[in-house]
Amino acid sequence: MKLLHLISLIIINSPIYAIGESLEEFIFITRDTDSLPNVLPQNHSDLIESKLRNEAVFRFAEHQLPTTKEEWVKSRAHIKTEVIKKAGIVIDHQLPLNYKETGSIKMEGFTIRKIAFQTRPGVYATANLYVPEGNGPFPAVINMHGHWREGRMSDAVQSVAHTLVLNGYVCLSIDAFGAGERATTHGVYEYHGSNLGASLMNIGESLMGFQVSDNMRGVDLLSSLPYVDAQKIGATGASGGGNQTMWLTAIDERIKASMPVVSVGTFESYVMNDNCICELPIDALTFTEESGILALVAPRAIKICNHKKDDITAFFPSQMIRTYNNARPVFELLGVGNNIRYQLFDTTHGYWPANREVLLGWFNLHLKGIGNGDPVREIPFTILRDEQLMVYPKGQRDPKVENISEYCKRVGKELRVEYLSTTSFNSEVKKKELRNILRLNERPSIKNVFQYSDVSGWTRFALQTNDDKLIPILHLAPLNKSLGYVILCNPNGKAGISPDLINELKKRGSGIVIADLSGTGEASSTTADSLDGSMRFHTLSRSDLLLGKTVLGEWVNELDLVTKFLKSRYNAQKISIDGTKETGLAALFFSCLNGSSDNIILRDAPVSYVFDNRETVDFYSMGIHLPGFLKWGDVSLAAALTGKNISFINPLTMSGGKLDESQRKDYQTEFEKLRRICKQAGKTVFK
């Protein structure tokens, strides 16, 4: 009777109930796992936003430019080298341009040529070349577009080109990679950023770097034309195109004068704000601020135009002026203080007539050597339909004009062929390389452990780290220490974890720890979530990368701290990690580098980083991307290096596609082969 009374009290007063004939046989099951308790108080401030923005504030203050010419020469070389390396900029002036013209449009006073030319081996860009009447040689300008729907054919970009050519400039308007006629489907315009553009990082490149490389090839093209004065080339663009203008001018010294519009701000202001992946300089805040990029332009000429009614925080005039004030002393140091200027306009985001008139004055002064730089009234022009400007009839693009998905797929497969033909790996070297790819520069430690009252049978903790994070965790002890713990994590936080999974673990008697990793669940950022919409981790991943981190790397560090907490607090001897989608990869990389976990379970995770499907590219979040990962190896190598048992439940492709039977067998063979090559214990199974 006492036993039955005890059972009834448990049923009435606890969120768990027991089944069995003795206390030793009790199996504990949650009555209501759909509502896991919170750890942190409701309506707390955005911890991630405050942390990352504070880091960016310190980085801005840290990166001061030299005050002597000798120091600047060294600093300049370092900044430029780092930009080229981190962005994956390819510079090959000897590559044949293979210029192709498919048609032309005769206008009053000039001709518009429809052209394509080679920017990478086997990769071609579409463009329009605006050529004035006459023999020249003319000064020339490369005209870069922002995020306007039609790319180079949009009204804003056309307007700049018409204004320039009518005033005696050759103008090259080029489609950015993934935009205009370089979109996935020819004639169907799309946004080239988010997961599509970010996929370039996995093959060791970046959308920003690809654009700089393309635009440098545009300068190669202009320089090759007999009617262009190669010593008088300028660059301009607005928004994303203005960003390209800044980077091209900084890296390519053949640009003698430039004017970026609504695009210059601070890297500090990029953090936790809304920008495109094409505007992301990877790791930039680890070695410079935006003032360092502007300073690379000296002693050449640059005029910056920002708008008072701009709605993009990173491009607010106040941010631009901070960068301008820090870059200007370098120009003065070199005796060319007048070669950097800025002007504010009382307009919204865009490239407006007033901007174009200022552009003419600036280029007339610095490329033609006439006037005093004052605005020049533009000549009226007629905007053409995009169908008139297209290099190829809609749907009939030359296959050589690769889009981002085709390029990522092709290069990814080429890297995999090289990887899979490798017959030996140095495990320690590969682990060190993986740490660098994940940006695991320092190992954080636990500063404080906050324990709160139990709720529904869960013990609630928040782990405060020495790098100012709070990791909320729910803890449930195992029935027996020998059963060990399972750490559960999900990119949607605890709410994304299946109640059935929790119940299953409870039936086994396993200890359970549910961790909300950075950006997930209670550790999410309200600011990032409001900016991202359906583009999960877009803001957080870009902010981390600017600061020299990765989302997956941060999660690896956090899993390390959670396991250390379990070992120190509960003397846990056996710890497994069960992660869904991207968090499963974090668990795998943690096990590969740390080895303190036992079994790893990955649910709905990719078995390879090779790009495979444009339509479902957003199946995983932006947090999945790792710069240079496919140059390092692939998921199978990480699994092999763990030396642990790995289970993939519902293994998928990089775009969330199901594996057919043949693919499953091929990957199973690959994972087993890598285990043998690495001479590691354990086994990987697909379920």
C-alpha positions as CSV (number, residue, x, y, z in Angstrom):
1,M,0.0,0.0,0.0
2,K,2.9,2.4,0.8
3,L,4.3,1.7,-2.7
4,L,1.0,2.4,-4.4
5,H,0.5,5.6,-2.3
6,L,4.0,6.7,-3.4
7,I,3.1,6.1,-7.0
8,S,-0.1,8.0,-6.7
9,L,1.6,11.0,-5.2
10,I,4.1,11.0,-8.0
11,I,1.3,10.9,-10.6
12,I,-0.6,13.7,-8.9
13,N,2.2,16.0,-8.0
14,S,4.9,15.5,-10.6
15,P,5.1,16.0,-14.4
16,I,6.3,12.4,-14.6
17,Y,4.6,9.1,-14.0
18,A,5.9,5.6,-13.4
19,I,5.1,2.2,-14.8
20,G,6.5,-1.0,-13.3
21,E,6.2,-3.5,-10.5
22,S,9.0,-2.1,-8.4
23,L,10.8,1.2,-8.0
24,E,13.9,-0.2,-9.8
25,E,11.7,-0.9,-12.9
26,F,10.2,2.6,-13.1
27,I,10.4,4.1,-16.6
28,F,10.0,7.8,-16.5
29,I,8.0,9.6,-19.2
30,T,7.2,13.3,-19.5
31,R,3.5,14.1,-19.3
32,D,3.9,17.3,-21.3
33,T,7.0,17.5,-23.4
34,D,5.4,19.9,-25.8
35,S,6.0,22.8,-23.4
36,L,9.6,22.6,-22.2
37,P,10.3,25.2,-19.6
38,N,12.3,28.3,-20.4
39,V,15.6,29.0,-18.6
40,L,16.0,32.7,-19.1
41,P,13.4,35.3,-18.1
42,Q,10.9,36.4,-20.7
43,N,11.5,39.7,-22.6
44,H,15.2,39.7,-21.8
45,S,17.4,42.0,-24.0
46,D,19.0,40.7,-27.2
47,L,22.2,39.2,-25.8
48,I,23.7,38.3,-29.1
49,E,23.2,41.7,-30.6
50,S,24.7,43.5,-27.7
51,K,27.7,41.1,-27.6
52,L,28.5,41.2,-31.3
53,R,28.0,44.9,-31.7
54,N,30.2,45.5,-28.7
55,E,32.9,43.4,-30.3
56,A,32.6,45.4,-33.5
57,V,32.9,48.7,-31.5
58,F,36.1,47.5,-30.0
59,R,37.4,46.4,-33.4
60,F,36.7,49.8,-34.9
61,A,38.8,51.4,-32.1
62,E,41.5,48.8,-32.5
63,H,42.2,49.3,-36.2
64,Q,44.0,52.6,-36.4
65,L,45.8,53.5,-39.6
66,P,49.6,54.4,-39.5
67,T,50.8,58.0,-39.2
68,T,54.1,57.6,-41.1
69,K,54.7,56.8,-44.8
70,E,57.0,53.9,-43.8
71,E,54.4,52.3,-41.6
72,W,51.7,52.9,-44.2
73,V,53.6,51.0,-46.9
74,K,53.8,47.9,-44.7
75,S,50.2,48.2,-43.5
76,R,48.9,48.8,-47.0
77,A,50.6,45.6,-48.3
78,H,49.2,43.6,-45.4
79,I,45.6,44.8,-45.8
80,K,45.6,44.3,-49.6
81,T,47.1,40.8,-49.3
82,E,44.6,39.8,-46.6
83,V,41.6,41.1,-48.7
84,I,42.7,39.1,-51.8
85,K,43.3,36.0,-49.8
86,K,40.2,36.1,-47.6
87,A,37.9,37.0,-50.5
88,G,39.3,34.5,-52.8
89,I,40.1,37.1,-55.5
90,V,41.6,35.6,-58.6
91,I,43.9,37.9,-60.6
92,D,44.8,36.6,-64.1
93,H,45.5,39.4,-66.6
94,Q,46.9,36.8,-69.1
95,L,43.7,34.8,-69.4
96,P,42.3,35.4,-73.0
97,L,39.3,37.6,-72.9
98,N,37.6,35.7,-75.8
99,Y,35.5,38.8,-76.5
100,K,32.3,38.0,-78.2
101,E,29.8,40.5,-79.6
102,T,26.2,39.3,-80.4
103,G,24.8,42.6,-81.7
104,S,24.7,46.3,-81.3
105,I,22.2,49.2,-80.9
106,K,22.9,52.4,-82.8
107,M,21.9,55.4,-80.7
108,E,22.3,59.2,-81.4
109,G,26.0,59.9,-80.8
110,F,27.0,56.4,-79.6
111,T,26.6,52.7,-80.0
112,I,25.6,50.0,-77.4
113,R,27.4,46.7,-77.9
114,K,26.0,43.5,-76.5
115,I,29.0,41.5,-75.4
116,A,30.3,38.5,-73.4
117,F,33.9,37.9,-72.3
118,Q,35.9,35.4,-70.2
119,T,36.5,36.3,-66.6
120,R,37.6,32.9,-65.2
121,P,38.7,29.9,-67.2
122,G,35.5,28.8,-69.0
123,V,33.4,31.4,-67.2
124,Y,31.9,34.3,-69.2
125,A,30.2,37.5,-68.1
126,T,27.5,39.3,-70.0
127,A,27.8,43.1,-70.4
128,N,26.9,46.2,-72.5
129,L,29.6,48.4,-73.9
130,Y,28.6,52.0,-74.5
131,V,31.0,53.6,-77.1
132,P,30.9,57.2,-78.2
133,E,31.1,58.2,-81.8
134,G,34.7,59.0,-82.9
135,N,38.1,57.4,-82.9
136,G,39.1,58.2,-79.3
137,P,41.1,57.3,-77.3
138,F,38.3,58.0,-74.7
139,P,38.5,57.7,-71.0
140,A,36.5,54.7,-69.8
141,V,34.4,53.8,-66.8
142,I,33.3,50.4,-65.4
143,N,29.7,50.8,-64.2
144,M,28.6,48.3,-61.5
145,H,25.0,47.6,-60.5
146,G,23.5,47.1,-57.1
147,H,20.5,44.9,-56.2
148,W,18.2,46.1,-58.9
149,R,16.0,43.4,-60.4
150,E,17.3,43.6,-64.0
151,G,21.0,43.9,-63.0
152,R,23.0,45.9,-65.5
153,M,19.8,46.6,-67.6
154,S,18.0,48.3,-64.7
155,D,17.0,52.0,-65.2
156,A,19.5,53.2,-62.5
157,V,22.4,51.5,-64.2
158,Q,21.4,52.4,-67.7
159,S,21.0,56.1,-66.7
160,V,24.7,56.2,-65.5
161,A,25.9,54.6,-68.7
162,H,23.9,56.9,-71.0
163,T,25.1,60.0,-69.1
164,L,28.7,58.9,-69.3
165,V,28.7,57.9,-73.0
166,L,26.9,61.1,-74.0
167,N,29.7,63.0,-72.3
168,G,32.5,61.2,-74.1
169,Y,33.2,58.2,-71.9
170,V,33.3,54.5,-72.9
171,C,31.2,52.7,-70.3
172,L,31.2,49.0,-69.5
173,S,28.1,47.8,-67.6
174,I,28.7,44.2,-66.4
175,D,26.3,41.8,-64.8
176,A,27.4,40.8,-61.4
177,F,27.7,37.0,-60.9
178,G,24.3,35.5,-60.3
179,A,22.4,38.6,-61.5
180,G,21.0,39.9,-64.8
181,E,21.7,37.5,-67.6
182,R,23.9,35.5,-65.2
183,A,21.0,34.3,-63.1
184,T,20.1,30.6,-62.7
185,T,17.5,30.7,-65.5
186,H,18.2,33.0,-68.3
187,G,15.7,35.9,-68.5
188,V,14.4,35.1,-65.0
189,Y,16.0,37.6,-62.6
190,E,16.8,36.6,-59.0
191,Y,18.6,37.7,-55.9
192,H,22.1,36.4,-56.0
193,G,22.8,36.5,-52.3
194,S,21.7,34.5,-49.2
195,N,22.5,30.7,-49.5
196,L,23.0,30.9,-53.3
197,G,25.9,33.4,-53.1
198,A,27.1,32.1,-49.8
199,S,27.6,28.6,-51.4
200,L,30.7,30.0,-53.0
201,M,32.4,30.1,-49.6
202,N,32.4,26.3,-49.4
203,I,34.6,26.1,-52.5
204,G,37.0,28.7,-51.1
205,E,35.6,31.7,-52.8
206,S,33.2,34.5,-52.0
207,L,30.6,36.4,-54.0
208,M,32.4,39.7,-53.1
209,G,35.7,38.2,-54.3
210,F,34.1,36.8,-57.5
211,Q,32.7,40.3,-58.3
212,V,36.1,42.0,-57.8
213,S,37.7,39.4,-60.1
214,D,35.1,39.9,-62.7
215,N,35.4,43.7,-62.5
216,M,39.2,43.5,-62.8
217,R,38.6,41.5,-66.0
218,G,36.3,44.3,-67.1
219,V,39.3,46.7,-66.6
220,D,41.4,44.2,-68.7
221,L,38.8,44.4,-71.4
222,L,38.6,48.2,-71.4
223,S,42.4,48.5,-71.4
224,S,42.6,46.2,-74.5
225,L,40.3,48.4,-76.6
226,P,42.1,50.6,-79.1
227,Y,39.7,53.4,-78.6
228,V,40.1,53.5,-74.8
229,D,42.9,55.4,-73.0
230,A,44.0,52.7,-70.5
231,Q,45.6,55.4,-68.3
232,K,42.2,57.0,-67.7
233,I,39.8,54.5,-66.3
234,G,37.2,55.1,-63.6
235,A,34.6,53.2,-61.6
236,T,31.2,53.9,-60.2
237,G,28.1,52.2,-58.9
238,A,25.4,52.5,-56.2
239,S,24.4,50.3,-53.3
240,G,25.9,46.9,-53.9
241,G,27.5,48.4,-57.0
242,G,29.0,51.2,-54.9
243,N,30.4,48.5,-52.6
244,Q,32.0,46.8,-55.7
245,T,33.3,50.2,-56.7
246,M,35.1,50.6,-53.4
247,W,36.7,47.2,-53.5
248,L,37.7,47.3,-57.2
249,T,39.3,50.7,-56.7
250,A,41.2,49.5,-53.6
251,I,42.6,46.4,-55.3
252,D,43.1,47.5,-58.9
253,E,45.4,50.4,-59.2
254,R,44.5,50.9,-62.8
255,I,41.3,52.7,-61.6
256,K,42.4,56.3,-61.4
257,A,39.1,57.8,-60.1
258,S,35.9,56.4,-58.6
259,M,32.6,57.4,-57.1
260,P,30.8,54.9,-54.9
261,V,27.2,55.9,-54.2
262,V,25.1,55.0,-51.1
263,S,27.5,52.2,-50.1
264,V,30.3,53.5,-47.9
265,G,29.8,53.1,-44.1
266,T,31.8,51.1,-41.5
267,F,32.3,47.4,-41.0
268,E,31.2,48.0,-37.4
269,S,27.8,49.0,-38.7
270,Y,27.5,45.9,-40.9
271,V,27.4,43.8,-37.7
272,M,23.9,42.8,-36.9
273,N,22.5,44.9,-39.7
274,D,21.0,44.0,-43.1
275,N,23.6,43.6,-45.9
276,C,24.0,41.2,-48.8
277,I,26.6,38.4,-48.8
278,C,28.2,40.2,-51.8
279,E,29.1,43.0,-49.4
280,L,30.7,40.7,-46.9
281,P,34.5,40.9,-46.6
282,I,35.3,37.7,-44.7
283,D,37.3,38.1,-41.5
284,A,37.7,41.9,-42.3
285,L,37.4,43.1,-38.7
286,T,40.3,40.8,-37.7
287,F,42.7,43.0,-39.7
288,T,41.1,46.3,-40.7
289,E,38.1,48.6,-40.8
290,E,36.5,50.2,-43.9
291,S,38.8,53.2,-43.5
292,G,41.7,50.9,-44.3
293,I,40.1,49.9,-47.6
294,L,39.4,53.5,-48.6
295,A,43.0,54.3,-47.7
296,L,44.2,51.7,-50.2
297,V,42.9,54.0,-52.9
298,A,45.4,56.8,-52.1
299,P,47.0,58.6,-53.9
300,R,44.2,58.0,-56.5
301,A,40.9,59.9,-56.4
302,I,37.7,58.9,-54.8
303,K,34.5,60.8,-54.1
304,I,31.9,59.3,-51.8
305,C,28.2,60.0,-52.1
306,N,25.7,59.1,-49.3
307,H,22.1,60.1,-48.9
308,K,20.4,61.6,-45.8
309,K,17.2,59.6,-46.4
310,D,18.8,56.2,-46.9
311,D,17.1,53.4,-45.1
312,I,20.1,51.1,-44.9
313,T,21.7,51.5,-41.5
314,A,25.2,50.5,-42.7
315,F,25.2,53.3,-45.3
316,F,24.0,56.1,-43.1
317,P,26.0,59.3,-43.7
318,S,27.1,59.3,-40.1
319,Q,28.8,55.9,-40.6
320,M,30.4,57.0,-43.8
321,I,31.8,60.2,-42.2
322,R,33.5,58.1,-39.5
323,T,35.3,56.1,-42.1
324,Y,36.1,59.1,-44.2
325,N,37.6,60.9,-41.3
326,N,39.9,58.0,-40.5
327,A,41.0,57.4,-44.1
328,R,41.6,61.0,-45.0
329,P,44.9,61.4,-43.0
330,V,46.5,58.7,-45.2
331,F,45.7,60.8,-48.3
332,E,47.1,63.9,-46.6
333,L,50.2,61.9,-45.5
334,L,50.8,61.2,-49.2
335,G,50.1,64.9,-50.1
336,V,46.8,64.3,-51.9
337,G,44.2,65.4,-49.4
338,N,42.0,66.8,-52.2
339,N,41.7,63.3,-53.8
340,I,39.2,62.1,-51.2
341,R,35.9,63.9,-50.9
342,Y,32.4,63.2,-49.8
343,Q,29.0,64.8,-50.5
344,L,25.6,64.3,-48.9
345,F,22.3,64.4,-50.8
346,D,18.9,64.9,-49.4
347,T,17.5,61.9,-51.2
348,T,16.6,58.2,-50.6
349,H,18.7,55.2,-51.5
350,G,19.5,55.1,-55.2
351,Y,21.6,56.6,-58.0
352,W,19.7,59.9,-58.8
353,P,20.3,62.7,-61.4
354,A,22.1,64.9,-58.9
355,N,24.5,62.0,-58.3
356,R,25.2,61.6,-62.0
357,E,25.9,65.3,-62.4
358,V,28.4,65.2,-59.6
359,L,29.9,62.1,-61.2
360,L,30.5,64.0,-64.5
361,G,32.2,66.8,-62.7
362,W,34.4,64.5,-60.7
363,F,35.5,62.3,-63.7
364,N,35.9,65.4,-65.9
365,L,38.5,66.7,-63.4
366,H,40.3,63.4,-62.7
367,L,40.0,61.5,-66.0
368,K,39.8,64.3,-68.6
369,G,41.7,66.9,-66.7
370,I,39.1,69.6,-67.3
371,G,36.9,71.7,-65.1
372,N,37.1,72.2,-61.3
373,G,35.0,69.2,-60.2
374,D,31.7,71.1,-60.0
375,P,28.6,69.2,-61.2
376,V,27.9,69.1,-64.9
377,R,24.3,69.1,-66.2
378,E,23.5,65.8,-67.8
379,I,22.1,65.4,-71.4
380,P,18.6,63.9,-71.7
381,F,18.6,60.3,-72.7
382,T,16.2,57.4,-73.4
383,I,16.0,54.2,-71.3
384,L,15.8,51.0,-73.3
385,R,13.9,47.9,-72.5
386,D,16.0,45.1,-71.0
387,E,15.1,42.8,-74.0
388,Q,16.9,45.3,-76.3
389,L,20.1,45.1,-74.2
390,M,20.2,41.4,-73.6
391,V,23.3,39.7,-75.0
392,Y,21.3,36.6,-75.8
393,P,17.6,36.1,-76.7
394,K,15.6,35.1,-73.6
395,G,16.2,31.4,-72.8
396,Q,19.1,31.0,-75.3
397,R,22.1,31.9,-73.3
398,D,25.5,30.5,-74.3
399,P,26.3,27.6,-71.9
400,K,29.7,29.2,-71.2
401,V,27.9,31.9,-69.2
402,E,27.7,29.8,-66.0
403,N,25.5,30.8,-63.1
404,I,26.4,30.4,-59.5
405,S,24.8,27.0,-59.0
406,E,26.5,25.5,-62.1
407,Y,29.8,27.0,-61.0
408,C,29.6,25.8,-57.4
409,K,28.5,22.3,-58.5
410,R,31.3,22.0,-61.1
411,V,34.1,23.3,-58.9
412,G,32.8,21.3,-55.9
413,K,32.9,18.1,-57.8
414,E,36.4,18.9,-59.1
415,L,37.6,19.4,-55.5
416,R,35.9,16.2,-54.4
417,V,37.7,14.2,-57.2
418,E,41.0,15.5,-55.8
419,Y,39.9,14.8,-52.2
420,L,38.8,11.3,-52.9
421,S,41.9,10.4,-54.8
422,T,44.0,11.2,-51.7
423,T,45.5,8.1,-50.2
424,S,46.7,9.4,-46.8
425,F,45.9,12.2,-44.4
426,N,47.9,13.6,-41.5
427,S,45.2,13.6,-38.8
428,E,46.7,16.3,-36.6
429,V,47.3,18.6,-39.6
430,K,43.8,18.1,-40.9
431,K,42.3,18.8,-37.5
432,K,44.3,22.0,-37.2
433,E,43.1,23.0,-40.6
434,L,39.5,22.3,-39.6
435,R,39.9,24.5,-36.5
436,N,41.1,27.3,-38.8
437,I,38.1,26.8,-41.1
438,L,35.7,26.9,-38.2
439,R,37.6,30.0,-36.9
440,L,38.2,28.4,-33.5
441,N,40.9,30.9,-32.5
442,E,40.3,30.7,-28.8
443,R,38.6,28.2,-26.5
444,P,36.2,29.9,-24.2
445,S,35.7,28.8,-20.6
446,I,32.8,28.8,-18.2
447,K,32.8,31.9,-16.0
448,N,29.7,31.3,-13.9
449,V,27.0,28.7,-13.6
450,F,23.5,30.0,-12.7
451,Q,21.0,27.4,-11.4
452,Y,17.3,28.1,-11.2
453,S,14.4,26.3,-9.7
454,D,13.4,23.0,-11.2
455,V,10.3,23.1,-13.5
456,S,8.4,20.0,-14.7
457,G,11.3,17.8,-13.5
458,W,13.9,19.7,-15.4
459,T,16.9,21.4,-13.7
460,R,17.5,24.7,-15.3
461,F,21.0,26.2,-15.8
462,A,22.5,29.1,-17.7
463,L,26.2,28.8,-18.4
464,Q,28.0,32.2,-18.5
465,T,31.1,32.1,-20.6
466,N,34.2,34.2,-20.4
467,D,33.4,35.7,-23.8
468,D,30.0,37.0,-22.5
469,K,27.5,34.4,-23.6
470,L,24.7,32.7,-21.8
471,I,24.0,29.1,-22.8
472,P,20.6,28.0,-21.5
473,I,20.3,24.3,-20.8
474,L,17.7,21.9,-19.4
475,H,19.1,19.0,-17.4
476,L,17.5,15.6,-16.5
477,A,19.7,13.1,-14.7
478,P,20.0,9.5,-15.9
479,L,18.4,6.7,-14.0
480,N,21.9,5.2,-13.7
481,K,25.2,6.9,-14.3
482,S,26.3,4.1,-16.6
483,L,23.5,5.1,-19.0
484,G,25.2,8.4,-19.6
485,Y,23.9,11.6,-21.2
486,V,22.5,12.7,-24.5
487,I,22.9,16.3,-25.5
488,L,20.1,17.4,-27.8
489,C,20.4,20.5,-30.0
490,N,18.3,21.8,-32.9
491,P,18.7,25.0,-35.1
492,N,15.2,25.9,-34.0
493,G,16.1,25.6,-30.3
494,K,14.3,23.4,-27.8
495,A,11.0,24.0,-29.5
496,G,12.3,22.1,-32.6
497,I,13.1,18.9,-30.7
498,S,10.5,16.2,-31.1
499,P,8.7,15.2,-27.9
500,D,8.8,11.6,-29.1
501,L,12.6,11.8,-29.1
502,I,12.6,13.1,-25.5
503,N,10.2,10.3,-24.5
504,E,12.3,7.7,-26.1
505,L,15.4,8.8,-24.2
506,K,13.5,8.8,-21.0
507,K,12.3,5.3,-21.6
508,R,15.9,4.3,-21.9
509,G,16.7,6.1,-18.7
510,S,19.3,8.3,-20.4
511,G,20.3,11.6,-18.9
512,I,19.1,14.4,-21.1
513,V,20.6,17.9,-21.7
514,I,18.8,20.3,-24.0
515,A,21.1,23.1,-25.1
516,D,19.9,26.3,-26.9
517,L,23.0,27.2,-28.9
518,S,23.7,30.7,-30.1
519,G,21.0,32.0,-32.4
520,T,18.6,29.2,-31.4
521,G,15.7,29.0,-29.0
522,E,16.2,31.2,-26.0
523,A,19.6,32.1,-27.2
524,S,18.3,33.6,-30.5
525,S,18.6,37.2,-31.5
526,T,15.3,39.1,-31.9
527,T,17.1,41.6,-34.1
528,A,18.5,39.0,-36.4
529,D,15.2,37.1,-36.6
530,S,13.4,40.3,-37.5
531,L,15.9,41.1,-40.3
532,D,16.2,37.6,-41.6
533,G,12.6,36.5,-42.2
534,S,12.9,33.2,-44.0
535,M,16.7,33.5,-44.5
536,R,17.7,31.9,-41.2
537,F,21.0,32.9,-39.7
538,H,21.6,35.4,-42.5
539,T,22.4,38.3,-40.1
540,L,24.2,36.2,-37.5
541,S,26.4,34.3,-40.0
542,R,27.5,37.5,-41.8
543,S,28.2,39.2,-38.5
544,D,30.3,36.2,-37.2
545,L,32.3,36.0,-40.4
546,L,33.1,39.8,-40.3
547,L,34.4,39.2,-36.8
548,G,36.5,36.2,-37.8
549,K,34.0,33.5,-36.6
550,T,31.5,31.0,-38.0
551,V,28.2,30.0,-36.7
552,L,29.2,26.3,-36.7
553,G,32.5,27.2,-34.9
554,E,30.6,29.0,-32.2
555,W,28.4,26.0,-31.7
556,V,31.4,23.7,-31.5
557,N,32.8,25.9,-28.7
558,E,29.4,25.8,-26.9
559,L,29.1,22.1,-27.1
560,D,32.6,21.8,-25.6
561,L,31.5,23.9,-22.7
562,V,28.3,21.9,-22.1
563,T,30.2,18.6,-22.1
564,K,32.8,20.1,-19.7
565,F,29.9,21.3,-17.4
566,L,28.4,17.7,-17.3
567,K,31.8,16.2,-16.5
568,S,32.6,18.7,-13.7
569,R,29.1,18.9,-12.2
570,Y,27.8,15.4,-12.6
571,N,31.0,13.4,-13.3
572,A,29.4,12.3,-16.6
573,Q,31.4,9.4,-18.0
574,K,29.5,8.9,-21.2
575,I,28.2,11.7,-23.4
576,S,26.5,11.4,-26.8
577,I,25.3,14.3,-28.9
578,D,22.1,14.2,-31.0
579,G,21.9,17.2,-33.4
580,T,19.5,18.1,-36.1
581,K,20.5,19.6,-39.5
582,E,23.3,22.2,-39.0
583,T,23.6,21.4,-35.2
584,G,24.4,17.8,-36.2
585,L,27.4,19.0,-38.2
586,A,28.5,21.1,-35.2
587,A,28.3,17.9,-33.1
588,L,30.4,16.0,-35.7
589,F,33.0,18.7,-35.9
590,F,33.2,19.0,-32.1
591,S,33.7,15.2,-31.8
592,C,36.4,15.4,-34.6
593,L,38.4,18.1,-32.8
594,N,37.7,17.3,-29.2
595,G,37.0,13.6,-28.9
596,S,35.3,13.9,-25.5
597,S,31.9,12.8,-26.8
598,D,30.9,9.2,-27.5
599,N,28.3,8.5,-30.2
600,I,27.2,11.3,-32.5
601,I,23.7,11.3,-34.2
602,L,23.0,13.6,-37.1
603,R,19.4,14.0,-38.1
604,D,18.5,15.4,-41.6
605,A,22.2,16.5,-42.1
606,P,24.1,16.7,-45.3
607,V,26.6,13.9,-46.2
608,S,28.6,16.3,-48.4
609,Y,29.0,20.0,-48.9
610,V,28.9,19.8,-52.7
611,F,26.2,22.1,-54.2
612,D,23.4,20.1,-55.8
613,N,20.1,21.9,-56.3
614,R,19.3,25.6,-56.7
615,E,15.5,25.2,-56.1
616,T,16.0,23.9,-52.5
617,V,19.2,25.7,-51.7
618,D,17.5,27.3,-48.6
619,F,16.8,24.0,-46.9
620,Y,19.7,24.7,-44.6
621,S,20.4,28.1,-43.1
622,M,23.2,30.5,-43.8
623,G,24.9,29.1,-40.7
624,I,26.0,26.0,-42.5
625,H,28.6,27.6,-44.8
626,L,32.3,27.3,-44.1
627,P,34.9,29.2,-46.1
628,G,37.2,26.7,-47.9
629,F,35.6,23.5,-46.5
630,L,35.6,21.5,-49.7
631,K,39.3,22.5,-50.2
632,W,39.9,20.8,-46.9
633,G,37.9,17.7,-47.5
634,D,34.3,16.8,-46.8
635,V,31.9,15.5,-44.2
636,S,33.3,12.0,-44.6
637,L,36.7,13.1,-43.5
638,A,35.4,14.8,-40.4
639,A,33.4,11.6,-39.6
640,A,36.5,9.5,-40.0
641,L,38.7,11.7,-37.8
642,T,36.3,11.4,-34.9
643,G,37.2,7.7,-34.2
644,K,33.7,7.5,-32.9
645,N,30.4,5.8,-34.0
646,I,28.4,8.2,-36.2
647,S,24.8,7.7,-37.2
648,F,23.1,9.7,-40.0
649,I,19.4,9.5,-39.6
650,N,17.8,10.5,-42.9
651,P,21.0,11.7,-44.6
652,L,20.5,14.4,-47.2
653,T,22.3,16.4,-49.9
654,M,23.5,19.9,-49.4
655,S,20.2,21.2,-50.6
656,G,18.1,18.8,-48.5
657,G,17.5,16.3,-51.2
658,K,16.9,12.6,-50.4
659,L,19.6,10.1,-51.3
660,D,18.6,7.4,-53.6
661,E,19.8,3.8,-53.0
662,S,22.8,4.2,-55.3
663,Q,23.9,7.4,-53.6
664,R,23.5,5.9,-50.1
665,K,25.8,3.0,-51.1
666,D,28.4,5.3,-52.7
667,Y,28.5,7.5,-49.6
668,Q,28.6,4.5,-47.3
669,T,31.6,3.2,-49.2
670,E,33.2,6.6,-49.1
671,F,32.8,7.0,-45.3
672,E,34.2,3.5,-44.7
673,K,37.2,4.2,-47.1
674,L,38.0,7.4,-45.2
675,R,38.0,5.5,-41.9
676,R,40.5,3.0,-43.3
677,I,42.7,5.8,-44.7
678,C,42.7,7.7,-41.4
679,K,43.2,4.4,-39.5
680,Q,40.5,5.4,-37.0
681,A,38.1,3.2,-35.0
682,G,34.4,3.6,-35.1
683,K,31.8,3.2,-37.8
684,T,29.4,5.5,-39.7
685,V,26.0,4.2,-40.5
686,F,23.1,5.6,-42.5
687,K,19.6,5.0,-41.3
